[in-house]
Amino acid sequence: MDKAVVETRNAAADSWIIAKVKSGIHADDVSKGFDVSVAIWDGVVVLSGTLANEAAIDRVVEIARRVKGVRSVDVSALSVASI
């Protein structure tokens, strides 16, 4: 298969994963209203931003892991909002 075709398919899959993770986070009662950015690198979803508490971070990880094609979730750039 042509390398350009493979790269295009991978980019489309990555875009689909990002869209599914973002929509899941924005629709969830625990995480909606918070600014969480979503990126992907080789099947690893990278989440960044600030959430209300550790339970909310656990929840967005759960949302991301449920999306087909996600190999793992990196939350090193997520933090808990200070009061």
C-alpha positions, 0 to 999 in steps of 0.5 A: 500500500502506498505510504501516503494512503497509510498516512492519510488513513492514520490521520483520519483514524486519529481525528476520529479518536480525538473527536470521540474522546472530546465529545465524550468528555464534553457530554459527561456531567463530571467533566463538562464545563472544564477545558480539557485538550485532547491530542493523540500520538501513535494511539496514545491519547494525551489529555491536558487542562484542569479538572475539578478533582482527582475523580474527574481526572479518573472519569476522563481517563475512563472516557478516553479508554473506552474509545476504539483505537486508544492504546493508552492515556497520558494525563501528565498534563492534567491538573486539579483546579485550585480553590 
